[in-house]
Structure formats: structure tokens, C-alpha cells
Amino acid sequence: SKSKTVYMEVLILTTSHFKSSGHNHLQDIRPYF
């Protein structure tokens, strides 16, 4: 499904962003689940 693909792309981008920012990305994005 297209929506799932978009979700995964956003998740990857968010994870990459927090990694490059030096944050604990798993903790930072957890509220969105």
C-alpha cells in the first residue's frame, strides 16, 4: 500500500535526522507510535 510506503520513508528520514543530531532517536520518536 502506498500509505505504508510513505510511513516507512518518513520513519527512515526521522531516524536519520535524530541520529545525525546525536539524539536518542528511538526515545524521541516513540510518542508517535
PDBQT receptor file of N, H, CA, C and O in Angstrom, charges set to zero:
ATOM      1  N   SER A   1       0.835  -1.195   0.000  1.00  0.00    +0.000 N 
ATOM      2  CA  SER A   1       0.000   0.000   0.000  1.00  0.00    +0.000 C 
ATOM      3  C   SER A   1       0.875   1.252   0.000  1.00  0.00    +0.000 C 
ATOM      4  O   SER A   1       1.954   1.269   0.592  1.00  0.00    +0.000 OA
ATOM      5  N   LYS A   2       0.407   2.271  -0.655  1.00  0.00    +0.000 N 
ATOM      6  H   LYS A   2      -0.469   2.258  -1.136  1.00  0.00    +0.000 HD
ATOM      7  CA  LYS A   2       1.195   3.494  -0.774  1.00  0.00    +0.000 C 
ATOM      8  C   LYS A   2       1.384   4.171   0.576  1.00  0.00    +0.000 C 
ATOM      9  O   LYS A   2       2.462   4.691   0.865  1.00  0.00    +0.000 OA
ATOM     10  N   SER A   3       0.343   4.167   1.405  1.00  0.00    +0.000 N 
ATOM     11  H   SER A   3      -0.533   3.745   1.170  1.00  0.00    +0.000 HD
ATOM     12  CA  SER A   3       0.426   4.843   2.699  1.00  0.00    +0.000 C 
ATOM     13  C   SER A   3       1.502   4.225   3.576  1.00  0.00    +0.000 C 
ATOM     14  O   SER A   3       2.192   4.931   4.311  1.00  0.00    +0.000 OA
ATOM     15  N   LYS A   4       1.646   2.895   3.499  1.00  0.00    +0.000 N 
ATOM     16  H   LYS A   4       1.085   2.322   2.901  1.00  0.00    +0.000 HD
ATOM     17  CA  LYS A   4       2.664   2.224   4.303  1.00  0.00    +0.000 C 
ATOM     18  C   LYS A   4       4.056   2.605   3.813  1.00  0.00    +0.000 C 
ATOM     19  O   LYS A   4       4.976   2.773   4.615  1.00  0.00    +0.000 OA
ATOM     20  N   THR A   5       4.211   2.741   2.500  1.00  0.00    +0.000 N 
ATOM     21  H   THR A   5       3.464   2.605   1.849  1.00  0.00    +0.000 HD
ATOM     22  CA  THR A   5       5.500   3.129   1.942  1.00  0.00    +0.000 C 
ATOM     23  C   THR A   5       5.888   4.523   2.415  1.00  0.00    +0.000 C 
ATOM     24  O   THR A   5       7.032   4.758   2.803  1.00  0.00    +0.000 OA
ATOM     25  N   VAL A   6       4.933   5.442   2.381  1.00  0.00    +0.000 N 
ATOM     26  H   VAL A   6       4.004   5.251   2.066  1.00  0.00    +0.000 HD
ATOM     27  CA  VAL A   6       5.189   6.812   2.831  1.00  0.00    +0.000 C 
ATOM     28  C   VAL A   6       5.558   6.818   4.303  1.00  0.00    +0.000 C 
ATOM     29  O   VAL A   6       6.468   7.536   4.718  1.00  0.00    +0.000 OA
ATOM     30  N   TYR A   7       4.850   6.018   5.093  1.00  0.00    +0.000 N 
ATOM     31  H   TYR A   7       4.111   5.436   4.755  1.00  0.00    +0.000 HD
ATOM     32  CA  TYR A   7       5.130   5.932   6.530  1.00  0.00    +0.000 C 
ATOM     33  C   TYR A   7       6.550   5.465   6.781  1.00  0.00    +0.000 C 
ATOM     34  O   TYR A   7       7.250   6.008   7.636  1.00  0.00    +0.000 OA
ATOM     35  N   MET A   8       6.975   4.450   6.030  1.00  0.00    +0.000 N 
ATOM     36  H   MET A   8       6.406   4.009   5.336  1.00  0.00    +0.000 HD
ATOM     37  CA  MET A   8       8.325   3.920   6.208  1.00  0.00    +0.000 C 
ATOM     38  C   MET A   8       9.375   4.952   5.798  1.00  0.00    +0.000 C 
ATOM     39  O   MET A   8      10.421   5.062   6.438  1.00  0.00    +0.000 OA
ATOM     40  N   GLU A   9       9.098   5.707   4.732  1.00  0.00    +0.000 N 
ATOM     41  H   GLU A   9       8.249   5.617   4.212  1.00  0.00    +0.000 HD
ATOM     42  CA  GLU A   9      10.034   6.740   4.289  1.00  0.00    +0.000 C 
ATOM     43  C   GLU A   9      10.195   7.815   5.355  1.00  0.00    +0.000 C 
ATOM     44  O   GLU A   9      11.305   8.262   5.640  1.00  0.00    +0.000 OA
ATOM     45  N   VAL A  10       9.072   8.222   5.942  1.00  0.00    +0.000 N 
ATOM     46  H   VAL A  10       8.170   7.859   5.711  1.00  0.00    +0.000 HD
ATOM     47  CA  VAL A  10       9.109   9.233   6.999  1.00  0.00    +0.000 C 
ATOM     48  C   VAL A  10       9.862   8.705   8.211  1.00  0.00    +0.000 C 
ATOM     49  O   VAL A  10      10.645   9.423   8.832  1.00  0.00    +0.000 OA
ATOM     50  N   LEU A  11       9.614   7.425   8.542  1.00  0.00    +0.000 N 
ATOM     51  H   LEU A  11       8.978   6.841   8.037  1.00  0.00    +0.000 HD
ATOM     52  CA  LEU A  11      10.283   6.820   9.693  1.00  0.00    +0.000 C 
ATOM     53  C   LEU A  11      11.795   6.786   9.486  1.00  0.00    +0.000 C 
ATOM     54  O   LEU A  11      12.563   7.085  10.401  1.00  0.00    +0.000 OA
ATOM     55  N   ILE A  12      12.214   6.420   8.276  1.00  0.00    +0.000 N 
ATOM     56  H   ILE A  12      11.590   6.178   7.532  1.00  0.00    +0.000 HD
ATOM     57  CA  ILE A  12      13.644   6.366   7.959  1.00  0.00    +0.000 C 
ATOM     58  C   ILE A  12      14.257   7.766   8.020  1.00  0.00    +0.000 C 
ATOM     59  O   ILE A  12      15.342   7.949   8.572  1.00  0.00    +0.000 OA
ATOM     60  N   LEU A  13      13.566   8.743   7.454  1.00  0.00    +0.000 N 
ATOM     61  H   LEU A  13      12.685   8.595   7.005  1.00  0.00    +0.000 HD
ATOM     62  CA  LEU A  13      14.077  10.112   7.474  1.00  0.00    +0.000 C 
ATOM     63  C   LEU A  13      14.168  10.641   8.898  1.00  0.00    +0.000 C 
ATOM     64  O   LEU A  13      15.143  11.301   9.260  1.00  0.00    +0.000 OA
ATOM     65  N   THR A  14      13.151  10.350   9.706  1.00  0.00    +0.000 N 
ATOM     66  H   THR A  14      12.360   9.813   9.413  1.00  0.00    +0.000 HD
ATOM     67  CA  THR A  14      13.141  10.801  11.097  1.00  0.00    +0.000 C 
ATOM     68  C   THR A  14      14.276  10.165  11.871  1.00  0.00    +0.000 C 
ATOM     69  O   THR A  14      14.968  10.831  12.642  1.00  0.00    +0.000 OA
ATOM     70  N   THR A  15      14.465   8.857  11.660  1.00  0.00    +0.000 N 
ATOM     71  H   THR A  15      13.903   8.316  11.034  1.00  0.00    +0.000 HD
ATOM     72  CA  THR A  15      15.540   8.146  12.346  1.00  0.00    +0.000 C 
ATOM     73  C   THR A  15      16.894   8.716  11.947  1.00  0.00    +0.000 C 
ATOM     74  O   THR A  15      17.756   8.926  12.800  1.00  0.00    +0.000 OA
ATOM     75  N   SER A  16      17.086   8.967  10.658  1.00  0.00    +0.000 N 
ATOM     76  H   SER A  16      16.386   8.796   9.964  1.00  0.00    +0.000 HD
ATOM     77  CA  SER A  16      18.350   9.508  10.171  1.00  0.00    +0.000 C 
ATOM     78  C   SER A  16      18.595  10.900  10.749  1.00  0.00    +0.000 C 
ATOM     79  O   SER A  16      19.723  11.247  11.098  1.00  0.00    +0.000 OA
ATOM     80  N   HIS A  17      17.529  11.692  10.847  1.00  0.00    +0.000 N 
ATOM     81  H   HIS A  17      16.612  11.410  10.563  1.00  0.00    +0.000 HD
ATOM     82  CA  HIS A  17      17.639  13.049  11.379  1.00  0.00    +0.000 C 
ATOM     83  C   HIS A  17      18.110  13.026  12.825  1.00  0.00    +0.000 C 
ATOM     84  O   HIS A  17      19.026  13.760  13.195  1.00  0.00    +0.000 OA
ATOM     85  N   PHE A  18      17.487  12.189  13.641  1.00  0.00    +0.000 N 
ATOM     86  H   PHE A  18      16.742  11.593  13.341  1.00  0.00    +0.000 HD
ATOM     87  CA  PHE A  18      17.843  12.143  15.053  1.00  0.00    +0.000 C 
ATOM     88  C   PHE A  18      19.229  11.540  15.257  1.00  0.00    +0.000 C 
ATOM     89  O   PHE A  18      19.945  11.935  16.177  1.00  0.00    +0.000 OA
ATOM     90  N   LYS A  19      19.612  10.592  14.412  1.00  0.00    +0.000 N 
ATOM     91  H   LYS A  19      19.031  10.271  13.665  1.00  0.00    +0.000 HD
ATOM     92  CA  LYS A  19      20.960  10.021  14.509  1.00  0.00    +0.000 C 
ATOM     93  C   LYS A  19      22.004  11.092  14.215  1.00  0.00    +0.000 C 
ATOM     94  O   LYS A  19      22.999  11.206  14.931  1.00  0.00    +0.000 OA
ATOM     95  N   SER A  20      21.779  11.875  13.164  1.00  0.00    +0.000 N 
ATOM     96  H   SER A  20      20.971  11.783  12.583  1.00  0.00    +0.000 HD
ATOM     97  CA  SER A  20      22.737  12.905  12.787  1.00  0.00    +0.000 C 
ATOM     98  C   SER A  20      22.760  14.037  13.808  1.00  0.00    +0.000 C 
ATOM     99  O   SER A  20      23.762  14.739  13.941  1.00  0.00    +0.000 OA
ATOM    100  N   SER A  21      21.650  14.214  14.529  1.00  0.00    +0.000 N 
ATOM    101  H   SER A  21      20.835  13.644  14.420  1.00  0.00    +0.000 HD
ATOM    102  CA  SER A  21      21.572  15.255  15.547  1.00  0.00    +0.000 C 
ATOM    103  C   SER A  21      22.172  14.798  16.866  1.00  0.00    +0.000 C 
ATOM    104  O   SER A  21      22.362  15.603  17.777  1.00  0.00    +0.000 OA
ATOM    105  N   GLY A  22      22.471  13.505  16.972  1.00  0.00    +0.000 N 
ATOM    106  H   GLY A  22      22.316  12.850  16.232  1.00  0.00    +0.000 HD
ATOM    107  CA  GLY A  22      23.081  12.973  18.174  1.00  0.00    +0.000 C 
ATOM    108  C   GLY A  22      22.079  12.685  19.273  1.00  0.00    +0.000 C 
ATOM    109  O   GLY A  22      22.465  12.503  20.428  1.00  0.00    +0.000 OA
ATOM    110  N   HIS A  23      20.798  12.641  18.935  1.00  0.00    +0.000 N 
ATOM    111  H   HIS A  23      20.485  12.790  17.997  1.00  0.00    +0.000 HD
ATOM    112  CA  HIS A  23      19.778  12.331  19.925  1.00  0.00    +0.000 C 
ATOM    113  C   HIS A  23      19.521  10.831  19.987  1.00  0.00    +0.000 C 
ATOM    114  O   HIS A  23      19.915  10.082  19.093  1.00  0.00    +0.000 OA
ATOM    115  N   ASN A  24      18.862  10.412  21.044  1.00  0.00    +0.000 N 
ATOM    116  H   ASN A  24      18.542  11.021  21.770  1.00  0.00    +0.000 HD
ATOM    117  CA  ASN A  24      18.378   9.033  21.125  1.00  0.00    +0.000 C 
ATOM    118  C   ASN A  24      17.099   8.985  20.299  1.00  0.00    +0.000 C 
ATOM    119  O   ASN A  24      16.018   9.288  20.804  1.00  0.00    +0.000 OA
ATOM    120  N   HIS A  25      17.221   8.603  19.019  1.00  0.00    +0.000 N 
ATOM    121  H   HIS A  25      18.099   8.357  18.608  1.00  0.00    +0.000 HD
ATOM    122  CA  HIS A  25      16.097   8.695  18.101  1.00  0.00    +0.000 C 
ATOM    123  C   HIS A  25      14.938   7.802  18.499  1.00  0.00    +0.000 C 
ATOM    124  O   HIS A  25      13.782   8.173  18.294  1.00  0.00    +0.000 OA
ATOM    125  N   LEU A  26      15.214   6.639  19.063  1.00  0.00    +0.000 N 
ATOM    126  H   LEU A  26      16.153   6.338  19.230  1.00  0.00    +0.000 HD
ATOM    127  CA  LEU A  26      14.128   5.748  19.456  1.00  0.00    +0.000 C 
ATOM    128  C   LEU A  26      13.284   6.384  20.545  1.00  0.00    +0.000 C 
ATOM    129  O   LEU A  26      12.058   6.272  20.528  1.00  0.00    +0.000 OA
ATOM    130  N   GLN A  27      13.928   7.049  21.488  1.00  0.00    +0.000 N 
ATOM    131  H   GLN A  27      14.923   7.140  21.501  1.00  0.00    +0.000 HD
ATOM    132  CA  GLN A  27      13.190   7.694  22.567  1.00  0.00    +0.000 C 
ATOM    133  C   GLN A  27      12.411   8.895  22.035  1.00  0.00    +0.000 C 
ATOM    134  O   GLN A  27      11.286   9.149  22.465  1.00  0.00    +0.000 OA
ATOM    135  N   ASP A  28      13.009   9.630  21.100  1.00  0.00    +0.000 N 
ATOM    136  H   ASP A  28      13.923   9.423  20.750  1.00  0.00    +0.000 HD
ATOM    137  CA  ASP A  28      12.391  10.845  20.596  1.00  0.00    +0.000 C 
ATOM    138  C   ASP A  28      11.159  10.578  19.740  1.00  0.00    +0.000 C 
ATOM    139  O   ASP A  28      10.206  11.356  19.766  1.00  0.00    +0.000 OA
ATOM    140  N   ILE A  29      11.172   9.470  18.975  1.00  0.00    +0.000 N 
ATOM    141  H   ILE A  29      11.946   8.838  18.955  1.00  0.00    +0.000 HD
ATOM    142  CA  ILE A  29      10.045   9.219  18.074  1.00  0.00    +0.000 C 
ATOM    143  C   ILE A  29       8.992   8.317  18.689  1.00  0.00    +0.000 C 
ATOM    144  O   ILE A  29       7.927   8.120  18.105  1.00  0.00    +0.000 OA
ATOM    145  N   ARG A  30       9.279   7.762  19.874  1.00  0.00    +0.000 N 
ATOM    146  H   ARG A  30      10.145   7.922  20.348  1.00  0.00    +0.000 HD
ATOM    147  CA  ARG A  30       8.345   6.828  20.493  1.00  0.00    +0.000 C 
ATOM    148  C   ARG A  30       6.931   7.411  20.674  1.00  0.00    +0.000 C 
ATOM    149  O   ARG A  30       5.963   6.676  20.478  1.00  0.00    +0.000 OA
ATOM    150  N   PRO A  31       6.763   8.696  21.040  1.00  0.00    +0.000 N 
ATOM    151  CA  PRO A  31       5.406   9.232  21.231  1.00  0.00    +0.000 C 
ATOM    152  C   PRO A  31       4.525   9.153  19.988  1.00  0.00    +0.000 C 
ATOM    153  O   PRO A  31       3.303   9.259  20.091  1.00  0.00    +0.000 OA
ATOM    154  N   TYR A  32       5.130   8.967  18.815  1.00  0.00    +0.000 N 
ATOM    155  H   TYR A  32       6.123   8.881  18.731  1.00  0.00    +0.000 HD
ATOM    156  CA  TYR A  32       4.347   8.927  17.586  1.00  0.00    +0.000 C 
ATOM    157  C   TYR A  32       3.754   7.554  17.305  1.00  0.00    +0.000 C 
ATOM    158  O   TYR A  32       2.985   7.401  16.356  1.00  0.00    +0.000 OA
ATOM    159  N   PHE A  33       4.099   6.550  18.114  1.00  0.00    +0.000 N 
ATOM    160  H   PHE A  33       4.723   6.675  18.885  1.00  0.00    +0.000 HD
ATOM    161  CA  PHE A  33       3.585   5.202  17.893  1.00  0.00    +0.000 C 
ATOM    162  C   PHE A  33       2.373   4.940  18.776  1.00  0.00    +0.000 C 
ATOM    163  O   PHE A  33       1.800   3.852  18.729  1.00  0.00    +0.000 OA
TER     164      PHE A  33
